[in-house]
Amino acid sequence: MGYNGYIVEWQLLVLQSPDASDTAVHRRTEQLLMPLVLFLPLLSLVIYFIPIYLLRRRRYPRAQDYFVSSGHTPPGVIRNSSVAYALKLATFGPFFAWGASGDFWPAIINSACFGLGVCLIYILRRPLLAFLDSALSGNRSITVHEFIARQHGNDQRVRLLASGLTIFAMLALTIGEALVLSAFLKPVLSGNAVSTYAFMCGLVAFMTVYAIVSGNSGVMRSAQSQLGMCYLGLFGAAALLLYLMISALRPMTPHSTFAIVFVAACCAIMPLYRRSRYVDTGPIRAVSLDSGSGGEPFGARLFRRFEKILNACISVFAVWVIVVAAMQLYSDGLSAAVIDSIAALEMGTRVPGVGLAALVLLPLFHPLVDMANWQRIAVFAKDAGDLEASRRPAAFRGIVRIYAIETPLMSLFMCMFGVIAVVTMAMPDGANTVDDFLHELVAEQNALAGAALSLLLLSVFAIALSTMSSLLSASLCTLCYDVLPAVWPKLASAKGDDVGEATRRVAIAGGGLYAVTTIALFIVADAYLQVNYTSGAFLALLFALSCAQLSFVPLMLGPLLGRTSDGFATVPSAWALVILACGAAAGLIAVAIYLVTGSEPWLWAAVPACLASGLLLFALARLWPARTATAA
């Protein structure tokens, strides 16, 4: 039989699941392997803290030094942390399941529209950057809520309602990330609820520490390290699964062929345009405990050396994916690969029309109103003073270009990963695809499967923590700039060192309260929410809750796009309150109906209903006769 006979014999040793005769041996092996599987993801938690520790300060002269940036932030760090934040774990499960079932179009539509949504930020950059420049120079609020309130009557009620909706939406997304992360951990922890809850409490604690120790500067530096770990884990797990799939001689389908073509192309393109620099390795400027600056410490130089090694390892795994994929495609024939790929894309989708509308609208408009994106744009605006005026557009364009291209690319990589996983483990597609895949991977008694599982968990931890810590940082920024000055006027009038002390108290108290609330609501949701956390229904639920932020869109697009003869296209503050309330109510009503009926299309319908009601009310407010009288 030669070489092929050897491969078939090796398959029996590697991919054969344990039967009833060796169940006890399997359990003992699993108990020994699981700590090793979790070692790399847990070690990464310490690595992520290193840049945060290096950037810590004892005092912050201004609130923006904590909630925006404490020093110069390279454009590469802004770019990488933005991509890391956007690769949400809540989308990993549905994309994985859609890929496993061969339903590619929902993932393609969502990813493409997200890229267009990021491009919309670039198109509208001038008024946004002008507002942020003014806010930073005046040491005022840099939030989207401040922008909306100033454009529509400068009413404190508008600012408070908008900021409350943002905190609500971000808390819901944080809990969603925690629920999906727990779904990945449960099979690894043998379904032990106590161990899962203990792990989740620890990870939420890490999220809180990442966000409050050194402010937004530390969050961004840590997030770009998490992006590197995410790529290392995804590329490494994909390479190992492809190797196992080819070794086991699994039959290929049009969907699996297209998935292999896509991951090979992705792994070829990224090292070229990234030039193998997935993580920015520029100097980490030392910040003294008294907020002064100095040279780069020895620990920072060691960490930068580690980041350079990480970049090289990511490229090695990317090349491994290309080589293994090329072997499979060559054996099948290049013409067959092209025909199968076209056939895979000709398949329809099982997502309802209203679901496709939501997958278009939310990623198209949400980046514009996302507070975490506003923080990063503010970081660029703060550092833009160090650049020549002629270089600023190119620098901003470079950040947006990678953000708009790489996030959709890696989101689709997650979708194709689902195809490869299902084919490798010979699993039928179904509602519990992620859960079944993890159980199959845990059941395998070999080092390659264990390494693939460890790398996958490394990527999952990185995705969840980068998103959760960014959400917490944005929530604390909203709390300090927009909520507390209204309820605690002393904070607004604080000056000098009092600002730094007040900022520290807000960060510690707010972060602690946020963490406790996240853990409490996570446990409640896990106990009573009857939905698969890695399904399209759960993604639709998060879409509906995101309507709290999506309700900002009419109030944003009006001033940014609607220049009229009498000024910007604005509405009175009373109308702004109605628009915000109705948009948020659309999402809550859809969730309530879903909980009663269990009908998933109601959740998808929340996004179109939110935008349609908001735009209709905005148009009515512009046409209302009282508007003319007020303007006169």
N, C-alpha and C positions, 0 to 999 in steps of 0.2 A: 504493500500500500504506500510505502515511501512517506514523503512529507505529509500528505493529507491524512494518512493513517495515524501518524503521530499526533496531529492536531485533534483528531476525533478522540483518541485515547486520552489526551490531556484534558479535553472537555469533560470527560467523566470524572476527572479528579477535581476540576475547578468549579463547574457550574451545576453539579448534581446536588440537590437539596437533601438534607438528612431524612431518612425514613424512620419508622417507629422503632426499629431495632437499635438505633444509636441515639435516641432522644436524650438520654442522660448525658452522654458524651457531648452532644451538641450544646446542651445547656451549660455545661462546665466550660466549653470552649467560648461560648458567647459571653459568659461572665468574665473570662479573662481578656477577651478582645475589646469589650465595650470601653473599659478605661483607656485603652490605647487609642481607640477611635476618637474619644472625646479629648485626648491630650492636646492635639494640635489646635482645635477650636478654643480650648480654655487657655492655652498659652498665648493665643493671639489677643485675648482680653488684656493681658499685661502689656503687650507690645503697643496696643492702641493708646495706652495711658502715657507712654513716654513723651510724645510731643506736647501733650497737655501739661505734664509736669514741667517741661522745659520752658513753657510760655507763661507760667503762673506769675502773678504779681501780688504784692501785699496791698497796694492801694491803686485806685483808678481815679485820676483827676476828674474825668467826665464820664457820663453814662455811656457815651458812644465808644469809649475805649474798651468797655466790657461787652456791650451788646453788638458792636459792629466789628472793630478790630483794635488791638492794643498796639500794633506796629505795622510795618510794611508787610503786605501779604502778596506773594508773587501771583501773577495771573494764572499760572499752572495750578496752584493750590485752589483758587476759586473755581476753576474749570473742573478739576477732579472731584472736589467736594460736591459740586452741583450734580455731577453724574452719579456719584455714590448715593446722594439723597434721593434722586429720581428713580433709582432701581429698587423700587419698594418690594418687600417680600409678599405683600398682599396680592401683587400681580404675578408672582412666581408660580403659585399653585394653579390659578386658572390658565395661565399661558402653558404650563406644563401639561395640564389636562387637555387643553385644546390641541396641542401638538401630538399628544399620545393618541387622540382620536382622529387625527388627520384634518382637524378643523382649523386651518391656518389663517383664514381671512379675518376673523375677529382680532387676532394678535397683530396681523399686518396693518389693519385699519387703525387700531389704537396706537400702534407705534408710529406710523406715518403722521397721524394727526398730532401726536405729541411733538414731533420735530417741527411741524408747522406752527404749533403754539409757541415754541421757543423762538422761532423766527419772528413771530408777532411782537415779542418783546424787543427784538432788534429794530423792527420797523418803527416802533413807538418809543424808541430810546431817548429821543431828545427832550420831550417834556418830562419824562421820568428822571433823567439825569439832572435836568435843571431843578426839579423839585428837591432831589436828594442833595445837590450841591448847596442849595439855600438852607435846607434843614441842618446839614452838617456844620456849615459855617455859623449858623445861629444857635447850634446846640439844641435843636428842637427834635421832635419825633420824626423818625425816618420811615414810618410804617405806611402801609397801604390805607389804613383807616384814617390816618391824618390827611393823606392826599384826598380821599373821598370827602371827608368832612370839610376841608378848606374849599373844595370846589362847589359844594352844595350847601351853602349857608353858614359854614363854619359853626355848626351846632354841636355842642358837646354830646348831646343825646345820640347823634349819628355816629360820632366817634366811639362812644361806649357800646352801642349796639353792634357795630361792625367788629370791634375788638372782641366782644363776647362771643360772637359767631365764629371768629377765627379760633379762639381758644377751644371752643366746643368741637369744631371740626378737627383740629389737630389732636385733641385728646382722643377723639373717636378713632383717628388713623393710628395713633400710638397703640391703643388697645387692640386694633385690628392686626398690627404687626406682631404684637405679643401673642395673640391667638394663633396666628399662622406659625410662628416660631415654636409654640408649644405642640402644634400638630406634627412638626418635624422631629421634635424631641421624644414624643411619646413612644413611637416604635423602638427607638434606641434605648429608652429606659424601661422597656418591657411593659409599657402601659401603666406604670406606677404613678398614680396621681400625686402622691406626696412628694416623690422625687421631682416630678415635673414642676409642681408649684414652687418647690425650693429652688430649682434652677431658674425659673422665671423671676422669682423675687431677687435672686442674685444678679440676673442680667438687667433688671430694671434699676437696681442699685448702681450698677456700672454705668448705665445710661445717664443717671443723675450726676454721678461724679464727673463723667466726661463733659457734661454741659455746664457745670457750675464752677469747676476749679479755675479755669482760665478763660471763661467766656467764649464768645463766638470764634475767636482766633484759634483756641484749642480745639473746638468742635471741627472746624474746617481742616486743620492739620491732621487730626485723628481720622476724619472721614476720608481723606485722600489715601491714608494708609489702609483703611478698610476697603477702599476700592481696589487697591493692589491685591489684597488678600482675596477679595471676591473674584478677581480675574484668575488668580492662581488656582483657587478652588474649582471654578467652573471649567477652565481649560484642562486642569489635571484630571478631574472626574470624567470629563468628556473623553479624554484620551484613553483612560483606563477602560471605560465602557465600550468604546470603539474596538479596543484591542480584544476584550472579552467577546464581543459580538462576532468579530471576524474569526477568532479562534474557535468559537462554537459553531461556525458555519450556519448562522441563522439565515433563514430565507428573507430576501429583500422585497419590499413593497415600494410602490411609487413614492409614498410619503417618507419612508426611511431613506430612499435614494436622495430625495430633495433635501432632507435634513442633513445628510452627510455632505452634500454639495455646499449647503449654506454654511455649516460650521467650518468647513475647510476654507471657504472664501473669506469668512469673517476672521479666521486666524491668520490668513495671509494679508488681509488689508490692514488690520490694526497695527501690527508691528511696523508696517511701512509708513503710514501717516503719523504714527506715534513716535517713530524712530526708536522703538523699544524703551520709551520713557513713559511708562504708565503712571508712575508716581514722580512728582516733582522732587528733585534731589538738591534744590538750591539751599543755601545756608539758612539755618534756623537762628535768627538773630537773638542773642541772649537778651533777656529782660531782667534787670535786677529786681530784687524784692521791693525796692523803693521806687520802682517804675522808671528807672534809668536804663540806658542801653549800654551794651558792652560787646566784647568779642564773642565768638562762638565757643561754647564750652566743649570739653572733651566728650561728654555724653551725647551732645548734638552731632558731633562729627562721627561717632560710632553709629548713631542711628541713621545718619545719611549713608554710611557705608552699607548698613543693612538694607536700606531702600534700593541702593544700586544692585545689590545681590538679588533682591526681590524682583526688580525689573528684568534681570537676566533670566531668572527662573521662569517668569511668566512667558518670555519669548521661547524658552526651551519647550515648555508644555504646548505652546501654540504650534511650534514646528512639529512636535510629536503628533498632534492632531492632524496636521496637514499630511504627514507621511502615512499614517494609518488610513486616513480617508482616501488618499491617492491609491493605496494598495487595493482597497475595496472597489473603488470606481474603475480602476484599470482592469480588474478581474471581471467586472460586469460589462465593460465596454463603454467608451465615452458617449457613443450615440445612444445607447440604451439609457445612460444617465440623463441625457438631455430630454429624451422622450418621456421618461418616468417623471422627471421634475415638472414638465409641462402638464402631464396628466394629474399630478398631485394638486397643482394650482387650479385645474379646471373643476375640482370638486366644489360643491356648494357649502353652505354653512347652516348649522342648526340653531344658531342664535337668532332670536326674533328680530324683526325690523326695528322695533323700538329700542332693542338692545344695541343694534348697530348704530342707531342715531346717538345713543348715549356714548358709545365708544368713539364717536367722532367729536361730539360737542365738548365733553369734559376735558379730554387731553388738549383740545384746541384752545380753550379759554382758561383753564385752571392755572397754567404756569404764570399768566399775567397777574392773577390775584393771590398767588401763593406767597405768604409772608416770608417763608424761608428763601425764596428767590429774591425778594426785596432786600433781605439782609445782605445777600451776596452782591447784589448790584450796588448797595450802599458801600460795601467794602471796596469795590472797584472805584466808586466815585470818591471815596476818601483818599485812596492812593493815587488817583489820576493826577493830582496836583504835582506829583513827582515826575510825570511824563510830559514831554513836549506836546503842545496842542495838536500838532499834525500826526502824532503817533497814537493818540487816544482812540480814534475810531477803529484803527487796525487792531489794537489790543482788545477792545470790547468785542469786535467781530471774531477774533480768535477764540475767545471764551465761549461765545454763543455758537460758533460753528461746531466745535467739539461736543458741546452740550446737546445740540440739535441732531447730530449724526450718531454719536456713540450711544446715547441712551436708547433710541429705537433699535439700533443694531444689537445691543446686548439683551434687550427685551426679547427680540426674536430669537436670539441664541438660547434663551431659557425655553422658548417654545420648542425649538428643535431638539433641545436636550431631552424633553419629554418623549419625543419619538425614539431617540436612541435608547433611552432607558427602557421603554416598553419592549422594543425589539430585542434588546440584549437579554432581558430577563424572561422573554417569551410570555408576556402578560397580556391578557385581554384588556382593552380600554374600558373604562367605567368611571363612575362618579368618585370612587375612592382611589384614583390612579396613583396619586402621590403616596398615600398611606400604604397601598399594596406594594408599590415599588420599594419603599423603605423597609417593609417587612421582609420582602424577598432578599434585599441586600444584606439585612442583618442576619438572615438565615444562612447565607453562604459562609462556608467554613474555609476561606482561603484569604491570603494576604492581599490580593489584588482587589477583591470586593471590599475588604476592610479599609484599604487605602482610598478607594473611590468614595466610600461613605464618609470617611474622615475629611476628605477634601470638599465634599458637598456640604457637610456641616460647617466647615470653615467659611465657605462662601455664604451660607445661610446666616450665620452669626454676624458676618461683616455687613450684609445687606440690612439686616434688622437693626443693628446698633447704629449704623450711620444714619438711617432714616429716623429712628427714635430720638437720638441725641440732637439731630437738627430740628426736629419738631419741638422738642423741649426748649432749645435755645430760642427758637422763634416765638414760642409761647411766653417765655420770660421777657423777651424784648417787648412784646405786646403789652404784657402786664405792667412793666415798668414805665413805658412811654405813654400809654393811652388810658390805662385803668386806674392805677394808683394816684396819679396827679389829680384825678377827679374826686377820689375818696380820701386821699391823704395829701392835702395841699402843702404840708410841710416839706414833702419830697420835692415838689416842683420849685419851691423857693430855696432849697438847699444849695450851698455854694462851697467851693473849695474842697477840703478833705471830707466835709459832710456828705458830699455827693458820692464819693467812693464808699464810705461806710454804709450809706443808705442803699447803694447798689448791691453791696455784699449781703446785707440783710435780706433784701428782696430776692436775690438769687438763691440763697440758702433756704429761706422760708418757702418761696414759691416752688423751687425744685423739690423740696421735701414733700410739700402738699401734692404736687403733681405726681410724684412717684407713688405715694400712698393711694391716691385716687386711682391711678392706673392699675395697681395691684388689686385693689378692692373690686373695681369694675371688671377686670379681667377674670377674676374668680367667679363673679356672678354670671358673666356672659358665658364662660366655659361650662357652667353648671346648667344654665337654662336656655341658651341659644341653640335651637335645633337646626343647625346648618353646618354643612361640611366647610371647614375653613379654607380649603384649597379648591373650592368650586367657583363656577361663574356666579352662582347666587350670592356668595359672600362678597365677591367683587362688586356686584350690583348693589348690595347693602351699603358698602363703603361709598360707592358713587352717590347714593341717595343722601347719606350723611354729609358728603362733601358739598351738597347744595347750600349749606350754610355759608361757605366761601364763594360759591359760584354766583350767589345772589349779588355780588359786588360788580359783576360784569357790565350791566347797563350803566351803572354810575361811573365806571372806569372808561368805557368806550365813548360815552357822551363827551366828556371833556377832552379826551385824547384825539378823537376823530371829528367831532361835530363843531367845527368853527362856524359861527354865524355872524351876521352883521352886528349883533349886539353883544358879542363876546362868545365865550365857550358855551357849548350846549349843556347847560346845567339845569337843575330843578330846585325848587324850594326844599328846605330841610324836612318839612312834613312829608312831602312826597318821597324823599329819600328814605325816610323811616319806613314808609309803607312798602316801598320796593324791596328793601332788605327783609322785612318781616314776611312778605308774601313768598319771596324766593326761598327762604329758609323753611317756611311752613310747607312748601311743596314737597321737600325731602322728608320731613317728619310725617306728613300725612301718608306718603307712599310707604314708609316703613311700618306705620300703624296698620295700613290695609294688608301689607304682606304678612305681618304677624298674625292677623286674623284669618286670612284666606290661604296663605302659603303660596300665592301666585307670584312667581318671579318677575313676569313682565311689569308689574306695578313698580318694582324697584327701578328697573331700567327707565320707566316713564318719568321718574322724578327729575332727571336732568333736563330733558326737553321742556317739561312743564315749568321748571324753575326759570329757565332762560326766556321762554315764551311769555310767561306772566310778567317778568321783570321788564322786558323790552316793550310789552304792551303798555304797562303802567308808565314807563318812561315817556313813551310817545304821547300818552294822554296828558301827562304833566306838562309836556312842552306845548301842547295845543290848548291847554286849559286857559280860559280867559283871565283867570286870576293871576296867571303867570305874567301876562303882559302888564297888568296893573302894578304888580310887584316890581317889575323891572323899571317901569316908569317912575 
